[in-house]
C-alpha cells in the first residue's frame, strides 16, 4: 500500500511528559483511508491532525456503526520504536468489523498504516517511566443517510495520543462494585466486538458505581446474572491458591489482548490458568475459605489493575489486604518491560518499526 | 427559549415529490444547540444545513454515546402544518438520554425547536399522497477525548427530510425471518432506548436475513430465545380471532409511539389488546389452529407493515394469504388520516404549528 504523506506546517507544542493525562492530547498527524462500495478501501494518507467535516445525517451519528482498537508504541532505551501486539489488534479490528457489517481491512495494511503514522510522529513518543504513545485505529460509517442499513462508505482512521502511566503512583488496588441491575452483553449480541455501543451501554453502571464510591463495576452475565464476565472495560482474573481462573471467551466477553498476554505469561511460568465460568458466589466463597489471594483486571490502558475490594449485595470483601498481589505485580512488570524493550520478546509480540 | 435564526442564501432545489426516497434528501436548514457541563444546554439556533466540524477524537465516533428520535410533520388540505405526537417523542428522547447518561432536554424546548425549524423549512413539506416531512432530532457526545466516560459536552440537532410513502405501491405484506442466532437486547441493557448501539447491533441479522430473501427479522428475547419481541426496528402485533396480542414493554423493547397509537385506536374500537409475552411456538400454534388472522409491525417510517410470511427453523407460514389484514388496513388508514388532518384528532396527538 502506498501511503501519501502531507506534513503539517504548524507543529503543536508537545505536552509535558511528566503530566500526561490519558487520551487528552493528540499528535500532529492522523491517518485516513476511505471505503466506497465497488472501489473498496482506497486513498491511504497521512495528513495534519484536524477536524472531520461530516454531514449531520452521517450514519455513525445515528446508528453507531463503528469499531475501534487500542494499542501502544514505546521507545526503547536504545531509541528503537516498538509496537506491542499490533498484529493481534489488526486481527481483532477485523473481527469487530465483521460483526458490525463493516468491510474488513487488509491486516498488513493496518500495521503499515500504524507504523507509518507512528514514524511521522515519532518525536511524540514520550520516554518517561510508564509513558507510551497510545494508538487509536477506528472505523466509522459515513453514508449521509437516515435509515437502518449497513453503510456503503466508511472512514478508517488512526490517531495518536501520548499517555502517562494510567495510575500516577504506580499500580494500586481499586474498589469494584458488582453490578446486578444493568447488563453489558449476552451471547448472540455484540459483546465480543470493540464497538461503540458496548461502551455507551456501560456508562450508566459506571456512573452509578462512581456515585457509590467505586472505581468500576464487575459485570455478571446477562442471562443468569451470576457468572463473572468483565470488570469495566477489562478482563478479570482470580488467583485461588496457586491456580488462576478467568472467564472463557463465549461471545459476550471482549477478547482482550492483555488478557491473552497474561495467560501466556502465567502458563510460561508453569502456573495453571483455568478458562472456565465461575459465579460471583463462588468468588465470595473462595474468599470466605481464605483461598482468594489476588483479583486483577487486564487492559491496554492500565495493563494490570489489582482489585482491592469487591462489593456485592451489601457484602464487601477486601482482597489481599488491599495490596498488590505478587502475581499481579510480576505480570505488570513483565508485560511493561517487554513493551518498552527491557525484557526479551520471547512470544514475538513486538513489531519493531 | 429564544432561537436565533440564520437563513440560507443558497436554497437547494427541492426533490420531485413523487419520487422521494426515505432519508436521502435534507432541507435547507438545521437546528443546533450546545451543552457544556456547568452551563447546561445553550445557544439554540437554526442555521443553513451544512457539515459539522468534529475532532477525530470526538467521543461519539468511539463510544457511541448518542440518542435520536423520529417523527413526522404533515401539511393538511387546508395548508396547516401538524406534528404527530411530538410530545411523546420529546419525552422518549429524554428516556433515552437518561439511560445513556446524556443530560436531559426541556421537552417544551424540544417541541419549540422542532416547530421553529419546520416553519423555516415549511416549503419542503411534500403534499403528495403518503408523503411527509420526516424529523430527526438527535444528540451526540462531543468531548475530544479517548477514554470511557460520559461526555461533558453534547450537540442536540434536528434535521428534516421530505419522505415518500414507505412502500411505493401502498402497504404490502413483507416476509420475515425469525432470528434465533443473534440477539438484539436483554433486560438490564439498552434495548428500550433509541440509541445507535441497538441499531448497529441489529445490522448483521438484517443483512443475513436479506441474503435469504427476507425483508427483516423477528427478534426473540435474548434470555430464553423463545418470546417474540420486535420485528426489525418495529413493534409487532398478532390478531388471534378477535383479540390482538403484542409483547409488553419490559426494558428490552422500544416503546414505539406508533405501537401506542395502534393500541389506543384498537381499544377505542372495542377490540381487546393483550400486552403479554407470547412465544414464537405459540404464534406458530395459533397459525396451525387457523386462529392467526393478521400479523403486523408498527413504526414511524412505514406506520403499519403487514407481515405476509414468517420463517422459523425451516418452517415457513403464510399469514392471511399474504394479503393485508382488515385491521392492519384500518389502522393504517386511521393513523395516516389523523396525521394529515383528514380524520378528527380525538386523542390530542396533533401539535398544530
Interface residues (C-beta under 8 A of the other chain):
Chain A: X22 X23 X24 X26 X30 X49 X51 X52 X53 X54 X55 X56 X57 X60 X61 X62 X63 X64 X65 X66 X68 X99 X100 X101 X134 X136 X138 X140 X144 X145 X146 X147 X148 X149 X150 X157 X159 X161 X181 X182 X183 X184 X185 X186 X187 X188 X189 X190 X195 X196 X197 X198 X199 X200 X201 X202 X203 X204 X206 X207 X222 X223 X225 X232 X233 X301
Chain B: X22 X23 X24 X26 X30 X49 X51 X52 X53 X54 X55 X56 X57 X60 X61 X62 X63 X64 X65 X66 X68 X99 X100 X101 X134 X136 X138 X140 X144 X145 X146 X147 X148 X149 X150 X157 X159 X161 X181 X182 X183 X184 X185 X186 X187 X188 X189 X190 X195 X196 X197 X198 X199 X200 X201 X202 X203 X204 X206 X207 X222 X223 X225 X232 X233 X301
